[in-house]
Amino acid sequence: MKYIFIHIEVQDGERRLHDHKVLHTTNCNNVGFAVEWYVAHYWGYGERIYKDEWWWWGDFCGRVKSWSEITKEEFNILNKYL
């Protein structure tokens, strides 16, 4: 099991709505793929337009601002606050 901290930037067109911080677990060998999969399905099924880093869910878009693989102990501590 791999433990991941993901930071997603969410916008409504040009207006920045919020930053979403989430903890995620995966058995996937490619952690980068697991992060992109999570973001693509964050607000339903997302799609990429213009081959950029943003995922679009209708009127909203988001992208991975940062992510890091963390230990199980860090995951358990952060899970109390996020």
ROTI-615241 format. One record per residue (C-alpha): residue in three letters; x, y, z. Coordinates in steps of 0.1 Angstrom, whole numbers, plus 5000, padded with zeros to 4 digits. Example, Ala and Ser with C-alpha at 12.3 -4.5 7.8 and 13.67 -1.06 7.14 Angstrom:
<rs>
<r code="ala" xx="5123" yy="4955" zz="5078"/>
<r code="ser" xx="5137" yy="4989" zz="5071"/>
</rs>
This chain:
<rs>
<r code="met" xx="5000" yy="5000" zz="5000"/>
<r code="lys" xx="5013" yy="5035" zz="4991"/>
<r code="tyr" xx="5002" yy="5066" zz="5008"/>
<r code="ile" xx="4999" yy="5099" zz="4989"/>
<r code="phe" xx="4993" yy="5135" zz="4998"/>
<r code="ile" xx="4977" yy="5154" zz="4968"/>
<r code="his" xx="4973" yy="5192" zz="4965"/>
<r code="ile" xx="4947" yy="5201" zz="4937"/>
<r code="glu" xx="4941" yy="5237" zz="4925"/>
<r code="val" xx="4905" yy="5242" zz="4914"/>
<r code="gln" xx="4893" yy="5270" zz="4892"/>
<r code="asp" xx="4861" yy="5283" zz="4875"/>
<r code="gly" xx="4874" yy="5297" zz="4843"/>
<r code="glu" xx="4898" yy="5325" zz="4853"/>
<r code="arg" xx="4886" yy="5326" zz="4889"/>
<r code="arg" xx="4905" yy="5305" zz="4914"/>
<r code="leu" xx="4880" yy="5287" zz="4937"/>
<r code="his" xx="4901" yy="5268" zz="4962"/>
<r code="asp" xx="4929" yy="5244" zz="4969"/>
<r code="his" xx="4919" yy="5209" zz="4977"/>
<r code="lys" xx="4942" yy="5188" zz="4998"/>
<r code="val" xx="4935" yy="5151" zz="5001"/>
<r code="leu" xx="4951" yy="5119" zz="5013"/>
<r code="his" xx="4949" yy="5089" zz="4990"/>
<r code="thr" xx="4959" yy="5053" zz="4992"/>
<r code="thr" xx="4968" yy="5031" zz="4962"/>
<r code="asn" xx="4983" yy="4997" zz="4953"/>
<r code="cys" xx="4993" yy="5011" zz="4919"/>
<r code="asn" xx="5031" yy="5007" zz="4911"/>
<r code="asn" xx="5031" yy="5041" zz="4893"/>
<r code="val" xx="5022" yy="5067" zz="4919"/>
<r code="gly" xx="5022" yy="5095" zz="4894"/>
<r code="phe" xx="4995" yy="5077" zz="4874"/>
<r code="ala" xx="4975" yy="5071" zz="4906"/>
<r code="val" xx="4976" yy="5109" zz="4913"/>
<r code="glu" xx="4965" yy="5119" zz="4878"/>
<r code="trp" xx="4937" yy="5093" zz="4879"/>
<r code="tyr" xx="4925" yy="5107" zz="4912"/>
<r code="val" xx="4925" yy="5143" zz="4898"/>
<r code="ala" xx="4908" yy="5132" zz="4866"/>
<r code="his" xx="4879" yy="5117" zz="4886"/>
<r code="tyr" xx="4879" yy="5143" zz="4914"/>
<r code="trp" xx="4846" yy="5160" zz="4902"/>
<r code="gly" xx="4832" yy="5132" zz="4880"/>
<r code="tyr" xx="4849" yy="5121" zz="4848"/>
<r code="gly" xx="4873" yy="5148" zz="4837"/>
<r code="glu" xx="4889" yy="5154" zz="4803"/>
<r code="arg" xx="4920" yy="5172" zz="4791"/>
<r code="ile" xx="4915" yy="5200" zz="4766"/>
<r code="tyr" xx="4944" yy="5213" zz="4745"/>
<r code="lys" xx="4967" yy="5186" zz="4760"/>
<r code="asp" xx="4976" yy="5208" zz="4789"/>
<r code="glu" xx="4979" yy="5200" zz="4826"/>
<r code="trp" xx="4943" yy="5210" zz="4835"/>
<r code="trp" xx="4915" yy="5185" zz="4839"/>
<r code="trp" xx="4880" yy="5199" zz="4829"/>
<r code="trp" xx="4848" yy="5188" zz="4846"/>
<r code="gly" xx="4822" yy="5209" zz="4827"/>
<r code="asp" xx="4824" yy="5244" zz="4841"/>
<r code="phe" xx="4853" yy="5237" zz="4865"/>
<r code="cys" xx="4889" yy="5228" zz="4860"/>
<r code="gly" xx="4917" yy="5216" zz="4882"/>
<r code="arg" xx="4953" yy="5204" zz="4882"/>
<r code="val" xx="4978" yy="5188" zz="4904"/>
<r code="lys" xx="4996" yy="5216" zz="4922"/>
<r code="ser" xx="5019" yy="5191" zz="4941"/>
<r code="trp" xx="5019" yy="5156" zz="4955"/>
<r code="ser" xx="5042" yy="5135" zz="4976"/>
<r code="glu" xx="5044" yy="5099" zz="4988"/>
<r code="ile" xx="5042" yy="5098" zz="5026"/>
<r code="thr" xx="5047" yy="5071" zz="5052"/>
<r code="lys" xx="5018" yy="5053" zz="5069"/>
<r code="glu" xx="5026" yy="5072" zz="5102"/>
<r code="glu" xx="5024" yy="5106" zz="5084"/>
<r code="phe" xx="4992" yy="5095" zz="5067"/>
<r code="asn" xx="4976" yy="5086" zz="5100"/>
<r code="ile" xx="4986" yy="5119" zz="5116"/>
<r code="leu" xx="4974" yy="5140" zz="5086"/>
<r code="asn" xx="4942" yy="5120" zz="5084"/>
<r code="lys" xx="4931" yy="5135" zz="5117"/>
<r code="tyr" xx="4933" yy="5171" zz="5103"/>
<r code="leu" xx="4924" yy="5168" zz="5066"/>
</rs>
